């Protein structure tokens, strides 16, 4: 099984072949590369060479766009996740307080009173 994974990650396909396999234009493929969604390797002559894994990613992007997802949603879905680190109770409370303050500012009525204390707010 490890050999199959290695074969799928070998960059052997030029952009013309990838265009045929994905039905995407060269401009679209280069745009997705610029956005960091695919990472083709470069030859000595600076030509892009794609792996089968890159083709799979491009087909997934095309399907996601066709299903109605926005490009920002697709970027968020395909972005590698950062490892979750342990967060202290105080840090979580600080983040929650900042978010509540931000939300209260966005929903604040200019003629009404401002929120200075209430649930979860400590001076």
C-alpha positions in Angstrom: 0.0 0.0 0.0 2.9 2.4 0.8 4.1 1.9 -2.8 0.8 3.1 -4.2 0.9 6.2 -2.1 4.4 6.9 -3.3 3.4 6.4 -6.9 0.4 8.8 -6.5 2.8 11.5 -5.2 5.3 11.4 -8.0 5.1 14.5 -10.1 5.1 13.1 -13.7 2.2 14.9 -15.4 2.6 18.1 -17.4 -0.1 20.8 -17.2 -1.5 19.8 -20.6 -2.3 16.3 -19.4 -3.8 17.7 -16.1 -6.0 20.0 -18.2 -7.3 17.0 -20.1 -7.9 14.9 -17.0 -9.6 17.6 -15.0 -11.3 19.7 -17.8 -9.9 22.8 -16.2 -8.0 25.6 -18.0 -4.3 26.2 -17.4 -5.3 29.6 -16.0 -7.6 27.9 -13.4 -4.9 25.4 -12.4 -2.3 28.1 -12.0 -4.8 30.1 -9.9 -5.4 27.2 -7.6 -1.6 26.8 -7.3 -1.3 30.5 -6.4 -3.9 30.0 -3.7 -1.9 27.2 -2.2 -4.4 24.4 -3.0 -2.0 22.4 -5.2 1.8 22.2 -5.1 3.3 21.1 -8.4 7.0 20.4 -8.6 9.1 22.2 -11.1 11.5 20.8 -13.7 15.0 22.2 -14.4 13.4 24.2 -17.2 10.8 25.6 -14.7 7.8 23.6 -16.1 5.1 22.4 -13.7 4.8 18.7 -13.1 1.8 17.4 -11.3 1.2 14.2 -9.3 -2.0 12.1 -9.4 -2.7 13.5 -5.9 -2.7 17.0 -7.4 -5.2 15.8 -10.0 -7.4 14.4 -7.3 -7.3 17.7 -5.4 -8.2 19.7 -8.6 -11.1 17.4 -9.4 -12.4 17.8 -5.8 -12.1 21.6 -6.1 -14.1 21.5 -9.3 -16.8 19.3 -7.8 -17.0 21.5 -4.7 -17.5 24.6 -6.8 -20.1 22.8 -8.9 -22.0 21.9 -5.7 -22.2 25.6 -4.7 -19.4 26.0 -2.2 -17.7 29.4 -2.3 -14.0 29.5 -3.0 -13.3 30.7 0.5 -15.1 27.7 1.9 -13.0 25.4 -0.4 -9.8 27.0 0.8 -10.9 26.6 4.4 -11.8 22.9 3.8 -8.5 22.2 2.1 -6.3 24.1 4.5 -4.1 21.8 6.6 -5.3 21.9 10.2 -3.0 23.2 12.9 -2.4 20.9 15.8 -4.6 21.7 18.8 -2.6 22.8 21.7 -3.6 22.7 25.3 -5.2 26.0 26.3 -5.4 27.2 29.9 -8.7 28.0 31.5 -7.7 31.7 31.8 -6.8 31.9 28.0 -10.2 30.4 27.1 -12.0 32.9 29.4 -10.0 35.7 27.8 -10.9 34.6 24.3 -14.6 34.2 25.2 -14.6 37.7 26.8 -13.0 39.3 23.8 -15.6 37.6 21.5 -18.5 38.7 23.7 -17.2 42.3 23.7 -16.8 42.2 19.9 -20.4 40.9 19.5 -21.8 43.5 21.8 -20.1 46.2 19.8 -21.5 44.9 16.5 -25.1 44.7 17.9 -24.9 47.9 19.9 -27.7 50.4 19.4 -26.2 53.9 19.1 -29.0 55.5 21.1 -29.1 52.8 23.8 -26.8 52.2 26.8 -23.5 50.5 26.3 -22.6 47.1 27.7 -20.0 47.6 30.5 -20.9 44.7 32.7 -23.1 41.7 32.8 -22.9 37.9 32.5 -19.3 36.9 32.3 -17.8 40.4 32.6 -15.5 41.2 35.5 -13.8 44.5 36.0 
